[in-house]
Structures are given as C-alpha cells and as structure tokens.
C-alpha cells in the first residue's frame, strides 16, 4: 500500500476538518459535561477514517466499508442533531420555569405583608414593595436610589451603625433590631428591622434584603403598660407605707399593754390577721400583674415576645404562691415547701400546655424548713429549673419524668431537680449562657449564699445547696 501525497486536496481538507471537529467535540464534552458533542465526534471520527482510507488509496473492494463508515457517520450526525434539539427544548422549558419562578417571587415580594426592599452594597434602594413605601408614606418609585441611612433617625444610626455595615458589606449574615425610621412627612415610625445579605456566585454581597414591620401599636401598648406598672408600684409603695405606719402603731400598743396578758394576746392575734391580710393583698396585686402579662402575651404577634411574657408570668406566679401559702398557713415564719412545689409545678404545666399524664412528677421534700426570706428566691429558682425541663427536656409528645427532692444535711438545705429528658448539650457552658433563666438561678443562689451544680448523666440534674439559717438576712 503506497501513500499518495495530496491525491485530492478536497479529501485532504475534509480529513483535516474532520479531525479538528473530533477534537472540538471532545473539548465540548469536557466543558459542558453532556454527550451531545460526542455524537458529532463519533460521526466525524468515521468520516476522518473514510477520508484517510481514500488518502491511503485502499483497494476498490473496500468501497462497501467506506459507504458503511459514512452511513454510520450520518447516523451519528442525525443522533447529534436530535440531541441538540432535545437540549434546546429542555433549555426553553427551563427558561420558562425560571420565568414563572421569577414571576412568583416578584408577586410574593410585592404582596408580602411586611415591607421589603433590596439594598445595593452602596446602601441605596434598588427595589421596594408597596408595603415598604406605604409604611414610610412614599410611593415606591420615590424611594428608588434612596440611601437607607437617610431613612434611619440619628440615634438609630449611632446604635446600629456597625451591625448594618457588617451585613451590607457581607461580614455578617443577618441582623435584627427595633428602630425608628423617618417618614416622608418628617415624623417617625417604630419598626422591627430584619436585614440579611444575598451573596453572588463568588460569595460576595450582591444585595441585601431590608425587611421592616410596623410595630407602632405594640410600642404604644408597651408604653401604656409601663405607665400602668409605674402606677401599681406607686400604689404598692403607698400601701406599704400605710401598713408600716399601722405596724408601728400596733407595736407601740403592744408595748403599752405588756402588763395585760389578755390584751397582749388579742393584740398579737390582730397583728397575725393583719400580716395575713398583707400577704393576701400582695398576692392579689401580683395576680393582677400575672393577668396583665397573660393578656399582653395573648395580644402580641411576636412569638419571642409572647414566650418572654409567659416566662415573666410564671416568675411572678412563683412569688404569688409564696404569699398565698403564708396567708393560708398557720405558721407565718415558714412555708410547706413540698406543697408549694406541687402547686408551682401544676401551674407551670398549665402555663406551658403540658398534656395530662405526659410528664410524671415525683416529690420528696416533706418537713423541709423554708423561711419566708428563703421562700421567694428559692421559689424563683425552682420556677426556672422546672420551666427549663418542661420547655426543653422533652420533645413534642415525648413522655418523661421530673423528680424534685429536698433534705437537710449538716446544717444545709440540699434540693435536687432532675429530669430524664434529652439533657443539656455537652458543648453548652450553662454558667456563661445568655439564658435569662439560668442567669437568674446563679444570681439568686449567690443571694442565698449557696451553691448550684449541674449533672448531664441520664438527663439533667441540678443540685442546690444553701445554708439552713432561719435568722439570716438576704443580701
């Protein structure tokens, strides 16, 4: 077989082009990761083979092979064209789905119940919905290219400068805060702000989502509640002063009647009744506060605020139960701790909606001497520990058990609260957590000059140890 150089420049050119197309097809396959280019690569591999056979002057008896090679090549070309058409149809379908998705997102953006705006890295608004402009008293087009700092009051800029900059510049994923924004007319409106960053394909900030929710009504209610609380505190102080004066008068009367045993007994009895009445009225005043917290929790739409109000409600209830036990008890110096804890746990289960029988409770604290000075801080500690178990130890629907025990040991009161739930995570430093409840436990334990330890074995167990000193003063 003899190689004939350039017997037909057309055949040679087609051979070179076929080889080039084969190389391009493999390159295309590597770039797009689809088989479509390979179909053409196979086809032109067959064409190149047929051209090479012609260039090598194969015998004429090989004509059938040449026809077969080219026929197979055309078949692969047809398959490649079909694959291209299929890819185009799939791309059009994807583009259509993408347009529909964008239309839905645009409709959701525009019809959202909260104000939403897109903020560019330069702090200017590129797009906002009707609710956003409505809260601020603008038309949507009037806010385009507006700098968000122009909408925030000077004091709000000072308080939130670093956090907002961090989010817009991509150094922080999101930020939330309450602040006042300036409306078109110049007055201000209280809003809850949620700011988050949308990154581009390289992870750099593309734009930020600026969400605002009008909380003017809630702020007004909070101000009214603060005024009401201030009024209640003033009334309590006034009543306390009146009771103090009455108590001074009773003491003076007792001193004057020390020689008359019958009169002294009667005076002491009157004093006991009065003190019970004080506890009764303090309990009633606390019950008013509990009711106000309950009503506020029902009215608020923010789950976090509602949970905080419920937690405050249970704390006030724990103090009210102490006064209730005292005016119902024959001993004004101490309370029945086990009976108090039973009532406290029962109220907590109602407050947190625990179904009957899902969480069992066991008590072992009979005859534990707890004075009135210790009762209120100790009751608040028990409230926080049992509340934590009810809220976090058992998943929704999970059954479990909480055990509360107490005894005297070497001049100290040792009280344990244990649950067999999921336990506090091992990586949580409970002594340095931001949890208000656990911080209260540590603060009140220090106030009682005691110690508190926590064990994660088979659930969670807190062990509280405080001095058994009925005469000490609480610092």
Buried (B, 14 or more C-beta within 10 A) or exposed (E): EEEEEEEEEEBBEBBEBBBEBBEBBEEBBEEEEEEBBBBBBBBBBBBBBBBBBBBEEBEEEBEEEBEEBBEBBEBBBEBBEEBBEEEEEEEEEEEEEEEEEEEEEEEEBBEBEBBBBBBBBEBBBEBBBBBBBBBBBBEBEEBBEBEBEEBBEEEBBEBBEEBBEBBBBBEBEBBEBBBBBBBEEEEBBBBBBBBBBEEEEEEEBBBBBBBBBBBEEBBEBBEEBEEEEEEBEEEBEEBEEEBEEEBEEBEEBBEEBEEEEEBBEEBEEEBEEBBBEBBBBBBEBBBEBBEBBBEBBEEBEEEEBBBBBBBBBBBBBBBBBBBBBBBBBEEBEBBBBBBBBBBBBEBBBEBBEBEEEEBEBEBEBEEBEBBBBBBBBBBBBBBBBBBBBBBBBBEEEEEBBBBBBBBEEEEBBBBBBBBBBBBBEEEEEBEEEEEEBBBBBBEBBEBBEBEBEBBEEEBBBBBBBBEBBEEEEEE
